[in-house]
């Protein structure tokens, strides 16, 4: 579970609901002081939300990029139905494309898309549907296919629990299973309660269906490579969901830029925000 380092939006950002052809989505939208060099859509991962990117907003806006972080349907502050069919990967990909369309309406320019973890798989599916909507694709801490075997086992336990328990009971059970180091006294004020409330605000069917997606995702790297889209594969130097060498190999297959953020794990956006922002800005400037 990604943990934002703080929760206060920078002065350049505001929170609102983005209207699209597929409904409204809660966003944080950070805008540069002068004309934007481009627009970036930041798509969160499993159990995540727009707040996971909060530390990236200010440096990206300062570099001239409009940065929009979104809650997908059924995540945190974006509503979603209590029906599993609503969270099929193609449905989520169509949501992403609707968000891109809404963001590019004023400029008619393609949008740079970054997908974190599960968000990387959703963004890949969206790119395969409509590659022309993307100025580029950054796959962050997301691999070529399903997550590692140990993580598949953890996801199965979570899905099994969600089918028989309410969200509060599952949250308390997860806390009991946390290792001692998870009780980190350095957690900033308010973040622990935010994580709890974000969990309760997420639709359980969204977690069940996307958890299965993480466990069953096929390898679609060759399909993506055939698009000749500009791609950036970024990760920390360690990752529990996909082994880093697997992401190295994927980047090679995609002829993609590869960045490894020193000192970061599965969430470099939250763990090492400034070097992550620097790497993203460099890539997007090169794309133009």
Secondary structure, 3 states (H helix, E strand, C coil): CCCCCCCCCCCCEEEEEEEECCEEEEEEEECCCCCCCEEEEEECCCCCCHHHHHHHHHHHHHCCEEEEEECCCCCCCCCCCCCHHHHCHHHHHHHHHHHHHHHHCCCCCCEEEEEECHHHHHHHHHHHHCHHHEEEEEEECCCCCCCCHHHHHHHHHHHHHHCCCCHHHHHHHHHHHCCHHHCCCCCCCCHHHHHHHHHHHCCHHHHHHHHHHHHHCCCCHHHHHCCCCCEEEEEECCCCCCCHHHHHHHHHHHCCEEEEECCCCCCHHHHCHHHHHHHHHHHHHHHC
